[in-house]
Amino acid sequence: MTLSLKSLLTGFRYTAQATILLATFSASAAPRPYPVTQQTVYDLKSVFASVQSMDVTQGRARIGGTLVELLVDEGDIVEAGQKLALVRDAKQKLQIAAFESKLRSLNAQLKLAKTTLKRVSTLQKTGKASQAELDKAKTQVDVVTADIAALKLEQEVVREAQAQGDVLAPTRGRILNVNVTQGAVIMPGEPIADIAADNYILRLMLPERHARFIKKDDKVLVAERGMLDISTNTNPNTSNNASQATRREGIVSQVYPELDNGRVVADVQVDGLGDFFVGERVRVWVSTDQREAYVIPESYIHRRYGLSFVYLSDGSEIVIQPGSQLATGIEVLSGLQNGDMLIQKLKQQRTQQSPQQPPAHSNNAGQ
């Protein structure tokens, strides 16, 4: 009898301890009420932007002649000052050869003039030549020397013109188009290749009705290349965190003041466009309007029989109409009012765990 009473009291003690621990855990795990207030929501519009270079320049021929060698092709990356093509004029080689022949002739004349000056100077010292003859010999040496200097400068002009046959890239970038073929006759100033400078942006063209909403330094969302991210987050039953994680943020760097065919043109700066094709289209989300709306965390919404419910702090359960999924939660279109307090109702476990049994005592110990 004493053993049974002792075992019963011990069991009651373990049961009370388990109840207290369960109540303490439930109180600590109970979520805080969420106050319903209106928030500013930005309506995002999905549009397409094209990858463009901020500057498109051309590599031009500086002289006329024949394109003897083409060194680049479409898609090549070139550095500033890199050779794109070689243009040569056959007349320049003949002019250089003519200058070299004339230079040899002038050098021979200079040698003769110096010899004559030496002889006249010797004769003048002995009185067999006049001062006028000496002055004439000196002048002849000076004239031939000046002719040689002028001829060398003319030769350098031809050589510089020949060097200008190298068509150079004006800036670093990517070759978009090559406008000529090897062996073609080139005129001075004719474009050889179109180069997109290595500074890419996204160019937006929005309808005119959105012109008043977009401005410089606005933030936009940019999808990954391939136009596969088509989610607009309007279905609250699906989570689009994976697609949102791949989106990048861009900044509107310039809004052009002139409309193009009823569209406002804007440039967006975003990183990671170096490997894109020029003209490639990318999906972009821009803010076209703002409004006040109710937004609550998704964890406060539970669904049953195709309907969405929330619990109020007074214990009542109401039906709501969820809208699009935003970065801060789910927009609620109807069912809530400003000042409502939402709570999360914990799921009740139907199966209760039995209290821990006291340790068994052997009959030998009791005896």
C-alpha positions as a printed NumPy array, in Angstrom:
array([[   0.   ,    0.   ,    0.   ],
       [   2.859,    2.382,    0.888],
       [   4.628,    1.567,   -2.417],
       [   1.504,    2.285,   -4.503],
       [   0.895,    5.681,   -2.843],
       [   4.541,    6.661,   -3.312],
       [   4.488,    5.691,   -7.008],
       [   1.255,    7.671,   -7.565],
       [   2.68 ,   10.838,   -5.993],
       [   5.847,   10.554,   -8.088],
       [   3.773,   10.199,  -11.261],
       [   1.748,   13.326,  -10.434],
       [   4.992,   15.239,   -9.899],
       [   6.389,   14.302,  -13.369],
       [   3.053,   15.144,  -14.986],
       [   3.006,   18.598,  -13.399],
       [   6.575,   19.29 ,  -14.5  ],
       [   5.806,   18.275,  -18.1  ],
       [   2.707,   20.495,  -18.129],
       [   4.667,   23.503,  -16.849],
       [   7.431,   22.984,  -19.451],
       [   4.883,   22.676,  -22.27 ],
       [   3.101,   25.838,  -21.17 ],
       [   6.377,   27.75 ,  -20.945],
       [   7.438,   26.607,  -24.434],
       [   4.054,   27.543,  -25.91 ],
       [   4.203,   30.999,  -24.341],
       [   7.715,   31.676,  -25.656],
       [   6.902,   30.353,  -29.143],
       [   3.746,   32.425,  -29.502],
       [   4.328,   35.021,  -32.271],
       [   3.757,   38.691,  -31.781],
       [   0.633,   40.258,  -33.285],
       [   1.167,   41.973,  -36.628],
       [  -0.508,   45.395,  -37.035],
       [  -2.111,   45.996,  -40.423],
       [  -1.102,   49.344,  -41.925],
       [  -1.026,   50.756,  -45.415],
       [   2.329,   50.762,  -47.194],
       [   3.575,   52.453,  -50.341],
       [   3.691,   49.901,  -53.154],
       [   5.4  ,   50.517,  -56.495],
       [   3.758,   49.005,  -59.547],
       [   6.396,   47.325,  -61.696],
       [   6.022,   47.04 ,  -65.448],
       [   7.892,   44.39 ,  -67.403],
       [   9.565,   45.848,  -70.495],
       [  12.438,   44.905,  -72.762],
       [  15.703,   46.803,  -72.948],
       [  18.462,   46.301,  -75.491],
       [  22.166,   46.138,  -74.749],
       [  23.865,   49.085,  -76.407],
       [  27.249,   50.731,  -76.301],
       [  27.355,   54.269,  -75.005],
       [  29.724,   55.189,  -77.842],
       [  30.069,   53.628,  -81.298],
       [  33.087,   54.854,  -83.212],
       [  34.765,   53.94 ,  -86.487],
       [  38.262,   53.043,  -87.532],
       [  38.9  ,   55.148,  -90.644],
       [  41.609,   55.173,  -93.279],
       [  43.753,   58.299,  -93.165],
       [  45.135,   57.965,  -96.689],
       [  43.896,   56.601,  -99.974],
       [  45.226,   53.4  , -101.434],
       [  44.685,   49.659, -101.563],
       [  43.743,   47.566,  -98.525],
       [  46.595,   45.083,  -98.534],
       [  45.823,   43.377,  -95.198],
       [  42.741,   43.105,  -92.964],
       [  43.664,   42.179,  -89.39 ],
       [  40.29 ,   41.987,  -87.564],
       [  36.876,   40.407,  -87.954],
       [  33.414,   40.926,  -86.465],
       [  33.273,   40.177,  -82.75 ],
       [  36.98 ,   40.705,  -82.052],
       [  38.002,   42.648,  -78.952],
       [  40.517,   45.366,  -79.806],
       [  42.609,   47.704,  -77.69 ],
       [  43.124,   51.407,  -78.267],
       [  45.827,   51.913,  -80.91 ],
       [  45.666,   48.344,  -82.215],
       [  46.109,   47.884,  -85.981],
       [  42.891,   47.044,  -87.787],
       [  44.095,   47.062,  -91.39 ],
       [  46.964,   48.157,  -93.644],
       [  46.4  ,   50.587,  -96.536],
       [  49.254,   51.129,  -98.98 ],
       [  49.705,   53.451, -101.968],
       [  52.122,   52.186, -104.635],
       [  53.081,   55.762, -105.585],
       [  54.565,   56.36 , -102.143],
       [  57.181,   53.659, -102.641],
       [  58.171,   55.238, -105.963],
       [  58.355,   58.679, -104.348],
       [  60.66 ,   57.386, -101.631],
       [  62.913,   55.763, -104.26 ],
       [  63.018,   59.048, -106.22 ],
       [  63.943,   60.996, -103.092],
       [  66.758,   58.573, -102.32 ],
       [  68.19 ,   59.   , -105.842],
       [  67.974,   62.776, -105.61 ],
       [  69.577,   62.65 , -102.174],
       [  72.555,   60.736, -103.576],
       [  72.898,   63.386, -106.29 ],
       [  72.847,   66.223, -103.752],
       [  75.397,   64.468, -101.57 ],
       [  77.71 ,   64.262, -104.599],
       [  77.161,   67.977, -105.293],
       [  77.905,   68.764, -101.651],
       [  81.143,   66.799, -101.837],
       [  82.166,   68.713, -104.981],
       [  81.199,   72.058, -103.415],
       [  83.299,   71.346, -100.328],
       [  86.268,   70.348, -102.501],
       [  85.903,   73.538, -104.55 ],
       [  85.68 ,   75.607, -101.364],
       [  88.878,   74.037, -100.058],
       [  90.751,   74.786, -103.289],
       [  89.503,   78.361, -103.528],
       [  90.396,   78.962,  -99.897],
       [  93.973,   77.787, -100.555],
       [  94.282,   79.943, -103.701],
       [  92.871,   82.971, -101.913],
       [  95.538,   82.711,  -99.217],
       [  98.268,   82.841, -101.901],
       [  96.533,   85.704, -103.7  ],
       [  95.622,   83.706, -106.801],
       [  91.846,   83.82 , -106.078],
       [  89.684,   86.75 , -105.169],
       [  87.448,   87.117, -102.156],
       [  84.384,   86.976, -104.399],
       [  85.318,   83.526, -105.647],
       [  85.731,   82.355, -102.047],
       [  82.32 ,   83.717, -101.082],
       [  80.758,   82.038, -104.097],
       [  82.228,   78.66 , -103.105],
       [  80.941,   79.034,  -99.529],
       [  77.475,   79.936, -100.783],
       [  77.423,   76.876, -103.025],
       [  78.161,   74.629, -100.023],
       [  75.37 ,   76.289,  -98.007],
       [  72.853,   75.96 , -100.847],
       [  73.542,   72.266, -101.403],
       [  73.384,   71.604,  -97.637],
       [  69.993,   73.337,  -97.43 ],
       [  68.716,   71.384, -100.443],
       [  69.697,   68.12 ,  -98.748],
       [  67.873,   69.119,  -95.539],
       [  64.727,   70.067,  -97.479],
       [  64.822,   66.814,  -99.43 ],
       [  65.113,   64.794,  -96.224],
       [  62.061,   66.567,  -94.801],
       [  60.074,   65.817,  -97.954],
       [  61.149,   62.198,  -97.667],
       [  59.931,   62.114,  -94.036],
       [  56.564,   63.491,  -95.154],
       [  56.144,   60.603,  -97.586],
       [  57.253,   58.095,  -94.965],
       [  54.763,   59.537,  -92.461],
       [  52.003,   59.309,  -95.059],
       [  52.988,   55.701,  -95.626],
       [  52.828,   55.049,  -91.858],
       [  49.352,   56.58 ,  -91.763],
       [  48.223,   53.711,  -93.919],
       [  47.984,   51.706,  -90.678],
       [  44.319,   51.9  ,  -89.629],
       [  44.268,   52.077,  -85.801],
       [  41.474,   51.467,  -83.306],
       [  40.532,   54.788,  -81.648],
       [  39.359,   53.11 ,  -78.427],
       [  39.033,   49.767,  -76.704],
       [  35.927,   47.849,  -77.688],
       [  34.359,   45.17 ,  -79.832],
       [  34.239,   45.063,  -83.624],
       [  30.612,   45.289,  -84.745],
       [  31.013,   45.506,  -88.523],
       [  33.861,   45.305,  -91.012],
       [  32.848,   47.455,  -93.967],
       [  35.533,   46.508,  -96.511],
       [  37.307,   43.471,  -97.909],
       [  40.968,   42.838,  -98.519],
       [  42.158,   44.222, -101.853],
       [  39.534,   46.973, -101.985],
       [  40.441,   50.505, -103.045],
       [  40.124,   52.845, -100.063],
       [  39.541,   56.591, -100.11 ],
       [  40.86 ,   58.928,  -97.394],
       [  38.446,   58.998,  -94.439],
       [  36.57 ,   55.865,  -95.509],
       [  35.37 ,   53.771,  -92.497],
       [  37.04 ,   50.39 ,  -92.21 ],
       [  35.282,   48.969,  -89.112],
       [  32.599,   49.967,  -86.603],
       [  33.709,   49.637,  -82.975],
       [  31.443,   49.548,  -79.918],
       [  33.309,   51.135,  -77.037],
       [  33.745,   48.84 ,  -74.043],
       [  31.074,   50.584,  -71.963],
       [  27.677,   48.913,  -72.275],
       [  24.306,   50.06 ,  -70.991],
       [  20.687,   48.931,  -71.239],
       [  18.55 ,   51.213,  -73.377],
       [  14.89 ,   51.432,  -72.399],
       [  12.073,   52.693,  -74.589],
       [   8.933,   53.26 ,  -72.507],
       [   5.511,   54.414,  -73.695],
       [   4.914,   58.129,  -73.464],
       [   2.364,   57.715,  -70.655],
       [   5.154,   56.491,  -68.355],
       [   7.449,   59.442,  -69.067],
       [   6.45 ,   61.298,  -65.898],
       [   7.282,   58.332,  -63.65 ],
       [  10.857,   57.616,  -64.739],
       [  13.709,   59.875,  -63.711],
       [  17.448,   59.774,  -63.231],
       [  18.822,   57.584,  -60.391],
       [  15.659,   55.436,  -60.289],
       [  16.277,   51.768,  -59.501],
       [  15.125,   48.978,  -61.82 ],
       [  15.286,   45.18 ,  -61.727],
       [  17.168,   43.388,  -64.508],
       [  16.621,   39.717,  -65.339],
       [  19.269,   37.279,  -66.456],
       [  19.997,   36.957,  -70.161],
       [  17.853,   34.668,  -72.273],
       [  14.487,   36.253,  -71.311],
       [  13.607,   33.136,  -69.284],
       [  12.601,   35.035,  -66.132],
       [   9.014,   35.889,  -67.022],
       [   7.565,   35.763,  -63.513],
       [   5.659,   38.833,  -62.356],
       [   4.934,   37.457,  -58.851],
       [   1.169,   37.807,  -59.113],
       [   0.31 ,   34.323,  -57.871],
       [   0.61 ,   34.095,  -54.062],
       [   0.354,   30.295,  -54.174],
       [   3.833,   29.98 ,  -55.689],
       [   7.151,   31.21 ,  -54.402],
       [   9.395,   33.049,  -56.84 ],
       [  12.379,   33.502,  -54.585],
       [  14.585,   31.542,  -56.989],
       [  13.816,   33.848,  -59.908],
       [  14.083,   36.95 ,  -57.734],
       [  17.51 ,   35.87 ,  -56.538],
       [  18.869,   35.974,  -60.112],
       [  17.632,   39.505,  -60.755],
       [  20.08 ,   42.347,  -60.569],
       [  19.557,   45.954,  -59.659],
       [  20.291,   48.725,  -62.124],
       [  20.19 ,   52.504,  -61.929],
       [  18.765,   54.887,  -64.526],
       [  21.787,   56.933,  -65.581],
       [  20.16 ,   59.18 ,  -68.178],
       [  16.695,   60.094,  -69.422],
       [  16.732,   61.665,  -72.877],
       [  14.587,   64.803,  -73.261],
       [  13.365,   63.907,  -76.761],
       [  10.67 ,   61.322,  -77.444],
       [  11.313,   58.757,  -80.164],
       [   8.123,   57.644,  -81.946],
       [   6.057,   58.348,  -78.849],
       [   8.485,   56.622,  -76.476],
       [  10.761,   58.001,  -73.804],
       [  14.343,   56.736,  -74.046],
       [  16.439,   56.048,  -70.942],
       [  19.787,   54.394,  -70.225],
       [  20.317,   51.976,  -67.331],
       [  23.71 ,   51.256,  -65.797],
       [  24.135,   47.633,  -64.653],
       [  27.183,   45.457,  -64.106],
       [  28.013,   42.318,  -66.044],
       [  27.069,   43.275,  -69.619],
       [  30.522,   42.729,  -71.137],
       [  29.73 ,   39.281,  -72.571],
       [  26.309,   40.239,  -73.967],
       [  25.66 ,   40.739,  -77.666],
       [  25.144,   44.322,  -78.727],
       [  21.426,   44.628,  -79.405],
       [  20.511,   41.643,  -77.197],
       [  17.197,   42.133,  -75.405],
       [  16.889,   41.801,  -71.637],
       [  13.753,   41.865,  -69.512],
       [  13.605,   44.819,  -67.112],
       [  11.07 ,   45.812,  -64.457],
       [  10.553,   49.547,  -64.011],
       [   8.33 ,   51.44 ,  -61.591],
       [   5.434,   53.051,  -63.435],
       [   3.26 ,   54.19 ,  -60.501],
       [   2.922,   54.07 ,  -56.722],
       [  -0.083,   53.51 ,  -54.464],
       [  -1.08 ,   52.633,  -50.901],
       [  -1.878,   48.983,  -50.146],
       [  -2.025,   46.449,  -47.32 ],
       [   0.985,   44.11 ,  -47.257],
       [   1.326,   41.309,  -44.694],
       [   3.875,   38.489,  -44.229],
       [   2.976,   35.272,  -45.992],
       [   3.324,   33.302,  -42.738],
       [   0.098,   34.888,  -41.401],
       [  -1.945,   33.491,  -44.296],
       [  -3.269,   29.939,  -44.305],
       [  -5.309,   28.387,  -47.093],
       [  -8.173,   25.996,  -46.912],
       [ -10.522,   24.75 ,  -49.65 ],
       [  -9.07 ,   27.253,  -52.136],
       [  -9.644,   30.262,  -49.852],
       [  -7.144,   32.364,  -47.901],
       [  -7.74 ,   33.075,  -44.197],
       [  -6.08 ,   35.137,  -41.457],
       [  -6.642,   35.155,  -37.7  ],
       [  -7.363,   38.376,  -35.851],
       [  -6.234,   39.074,  -32.308],
       [  -9.819,   38.676,  -31.01 ],
       [  -9.767,   35.049,  -32.139],
       [ -11.946,   35.475,  -35.206],
       [ -11.04 ,   34.117,  -38.624],
       [ -11.728,   36.126,  -41.784],
       [ -11.371,   35.509,  -45.508],
       [  -9.013,   37.74 ,  -47.504],
       [  -8.219,   38.161,  -51.183],
       [  -4.423,   38.024,  -51.71 ],
       [  -2.8  ,   39.868,  -54.574],
       [   0.716,   39.945,  -55.937],
       [   3.761,   38.794,  -54.039],
       [   6.081,   41.665,  -53.159],
       [   9.511,   41.81 ,  -51.61 ],
       [   8.053,   42.57 ,  -48.146],
       [   5.141,   40.139,  -48.244],
       [   1.768,   39.496,  -49.87 ],
       [  -0.495,   42.321,  -50.969],
       [  -4.053,   41.975,  -49.629],
       [  -6.722,   43.315,  -51.965],
       [  -9.736,   42.942,  -49.666],
       [ -10.732,   41.675,  -46.235],
       [  -8.491,   43.796,  -43.987],
       [  -8.803,   47.233,  -42.472],
       [  -6.265,   49.679,  -41.153],
       [  -5.499,   48.844,  -37.52 ],
       [  -6.345,   45.131,  -37.597],
       [  -4.067,   42.947,  -35.472],
       [  -3.11 ,   39.599,  -37.009],
       [  -1.864,   36.576,  -35.117],
       [  -0.409,   33.251,  -36.143],
       [  -2.418,   30.336,  -34.793],
       [  -0.162,   27.426,  -33.892],
       [  -1.132,   24.006,  -35.11 ],
       [  -2.546,   21.815,  -32.337],
       [  -1.038,   18.384,  -32.088],
       [  -3.779,   15.802,  -31.914],
       [  -1.612,   13.096,  -30.45 ],
       [  -0.577,   13.776,  -26.868],
       [   2.559,   12.288,  -25.482],
       [   2.174,   10.256,  -22.334],
       [   3.952,   11.605,  -19.219],
       [   7.251,   10.084,  -18.247],
       [   6.758,    7.036,  -16.012],
       [   8.537,    6.901,  -12.694],
       [  11.296,    4.34 ,  -12.363],
       [  10.079,    0.883,  -11.418],
       [  10.936,   -0.518,   -8.008],
       [  11.69 ,   -4.127,   -7.594],
       [   9.679,   -6.161,   -5.124],
       [  12.87 ,   -7.153,   -3.404],
       [  13.642,   -3.519,   -2.622],
       [  10.142,   -2.993,   -1.2  ],
       [  10.385,   -6.074,    0.815]])
